[in-house]
């Protein structure tokens, strides 16, 4: 399926965070490796690069704590590598600077969609069609419902694609598609849109 300017391509915050790639400063490469990046980074990045090459706007929902979540993500990635605390404050400072640069770039380059508080009808849709999910809580949380309510109201002459790793979205993809007009794409399959 080729990318098309009449479509809207929107990422949830978690998927947008997957674009955060840390280039490890030279002195620390022996301890950490050259690059630290989240799972699915390359797939999400490939889609973003393809959208950008075609001048198709990249959208995501206005996060409330994007920088804090970016720092948490990088901390989790570094902890999986091992005891990075031994690398000290200079290492942490250089990593934090890259995270700040990433957050500024995201705010400058991407279009934001404000979440909507008008969620009662969408909540009822999930209550009426509740499914057993593998994660805790079968019904999407209020923040997820605010995303769907806002995206449903976005004007679009083509298809509304929503890239997410959240089971609250892809676990109900058929219901979201038929009732909200939004095609949910699993984050790890988003490169297939290219």
N, C-alpha and C positions, 0 to 999 in steps of 0.2 A: 504494500500500500504506500504510494508516494506521499510525501508531505505536501500539504496544500495550504495556501494563504487564507482560504475561506474557513479553515478549521481553527480551533483554539486548542493549544497544548498547555496544560497546567499541571504543576507538580505540587504535591503536599510538602510541608516543611521537611519531613524526614527524608524524602527523596531529593529535595534540593540540597540538603546537608551532605548528600553523597558526593557532591561536587567539590567538597573541601578536601584538597590534596596538600599534604605537607611535604615540602622538599627539606630533607634533613641537612642541616649545616655540616660541611665537610668534616669537622673535627669529631662528629658524633656518628658518622656513617658506620664505622666499625662496630658500634654498639647496637644501632637501630636499623641500619640499612639506608638506602638512598631516598626512599619515598615511603610515606605512610598514607594510605588511602583506604576508605571504607569499601566493604564488599559492594559490588554493583557500580562502583565509581565509573569504570570504563564504559559501561552500557549507558548510564545516565549522561555521562559526558559526551558520548558519541551522538546521542539524540540532540543535546543542546548545541553542539557544534554544527550538526546538520540543519537545525532550525535557524541558527544564526547565519549560516551560509546562504539561506534562502530568504533572509530578512523577515522571518516569521517571528512575531513577538513571543517571548518566553514569559509565562506568568506563574506566579505562585501566590498562595494566600498569605496575607500580611500576618507574620508571626508576632507573638507577644514577647518572646525572649530568644530570638534567633542567635545572638552572640553567645549567650549562656549555653544554649543547646549545642552550638558549634564547639565550644570548649569541652563540654561533657563528651561529645563524640570523639574528639581527638584524644582526650584523656583515656577513654575506654580502649581506643586503638593502641595507644602507647602501653597501657597496662597489659594487653595481650602479648606484647613483645617481650616484656619482662620488667625488671626493676629499673625503671628509668629515673627514679628519684635520685639515684647516685650521680646522675649527670648534672645536677645542680640547677641553680637559679638562672644562670646565663642561658642554658639550653631551654628552659621553660620560657624565658623572656623572648627568645628568638621564635619559638613556636607560637606563642601568644600574638606576636606581631604578625605572623602569617595568617592567623585566624582572623585578626582584626581587618587585615587587607582583604581577605575573602568576604567577610561580611559587608564591608564598604562596597566592594565590587558587585555583590549580589544586589544591594540596595540601589546601586546606580544603573545596572544593566537590565534588570528584570522588572516587568510590570506587576503590580500588586493588585489583588482583588480583596476588597474589604469583606470580612465575614458578615453574615446576616443573622440577626437575632430572631427572625421570623421562622421558627423551627417546629412549631406544633404539628403541622400537617405531615412534615417529613418524619418526625418522631413516630407519629401514629402509623405511618407506612411500615416502619420497621417493627413496631409492636405487633401489627396485624400479620406480618410475614416473618416472625422471629425464626432464626435458624440457630442450630447448635454450631458454635465456632470453637476452634482449638484454643483461642486466647480467652482470657477472663472477660466476662461480660458479652453477651450475645448481641445486645443492642448498641449501636454506635453511641459514643459519648456526645455531649452537647457540642463540643468544639467541632467534631466530625459533622454533625448535623448542620452547624452554622456554615461550614464549607459547602456542603451540598446545596443548602438554600441559596447561598450567594451565587454559586456556579450555575445553578438552574436558571437564574435570572439574567445571566450574561447573554448579551446579544451575539448571535453567531449564525452565519449563512450556511456553514458546513457542519462538521461534527465537533462536539466538545470531547476532547480526550483528557482524562485525568490519570496521571501517573502516581502510583502509591504502592507502598509495601504493607500498608495497613489492612489486615484481614477484615476490618469493619467495612472497608470499601470493596475489595475484590471478592469477599465472601458473599456479597449481595449484588454482584455486578449485573446480573440479569434484571433484578428489581430496579436498580438505579438507572439502568439503560432505558427500560420500558416506561418508568414513571417520571424520571427527571431529565431524560434526553442526554445522559452523560455516559460515555464509554470509558469504563475503568480499565486501565492497563496495569498489569502487575509490573512493579519496578524492574524486576529481573528479566522482563520481556520487552521493555520499552524500546530497545534497539531495533526490534522488529517493525517499528513504525517507519523506519527509514527506507 
